[in-house]
Each structure stands twice: as C-alpha cells, then as structure tokens.
Amino acid sequence: MAKFEIVEPLEIVKALEELEDSADTIFGEMTNAGAKVVHKNVLTNMKRVFKTTKSLEKGLKITRVYKTPSDDGINTYIGFYGYDGVPTKKYPQGTPIPLKALAREFGTPTEAKKPFFRKSFNKKQIEDEMLKVQNKYIKGD
C-alpha cells in the first residue's frame, strides 16, 4: 500500500492558531467598521429627508459588538434610541425618536414614505470597509 505523509511548516500552524484565538475580535472590528459606514450614510440621507435632523442625530447610535447566544454570531447594531420633544399625555417622556424615523421611512396615512435608512446599506461600501479591517490581520496575496 502507498503511504502519504504531510509535513506542515510550524509558522503556518502558529499563524492559524493565532487567527483562531482572535477571530471574535477580528469579526467584531469588521462588523463595527461596516456599522460606521451605515451610520455615516444614514446621517447623509437624513439630511435629504428631514428639515431638521438634530434630534434624530442625537438618537442614532451604534451598539457595542456583541455575540448572539443562539448561533454565536458577532453583531453590531445601528438604530434609533431615546425620546425627543415635549412630554404629552400619550408620550410622557416625549415623542420616541424611533417612531419619528419609522414614520418617515415607511410613511403614515397622511404622509408619503421617504426611505432614508434602508438606502444607507450600500453592500459594496460595507464590504470594502470590512475587508480593510480583515487585511490588517491577514496578510494575503
């Protein structure tokens, strides 16, 4: 019978082990870089749709990088948080900022929709930014 033996250079094995150990950090930085691109695009698109964007800019946040317990995915979330305006009977803390954004994004019975959030996800821009982070860690051809 024929015999087959593979001899791997130790440098490659060590490099792969280091990458495996720091995978969560690398993926976290990559998703965070993609979220920053979306954040910048949302700010740009908001200025086209709203007369004043000060309260919405205040509520637009990027979360910390987190790992989902169900599938061990690495995620970074971008969204609207908080309240704005004068307290009312219906909204004692003020109008929810996500409500304002949703009303403009999807429209209301009296106002036409003007999407600005969904248009901020430019796949090419996000992938390019994520690849820059990846290339910091992986020196490829």
Buried (B, 14 or more C-beta within 10 A) or exposed (E): EEEEEEEEEEEEEEEEEEEEEEEEEBBBBBBBBBBBBBBEBBBEBBBEBBEEBEBBBEBBEBEEBEEEEEEEEBBBEBBBEBBBEEEEEEBEEBBBBBEBBBBBBEEEEEEEEBEBBEBBBEEEBBBEBBEEBBEEBEEEE
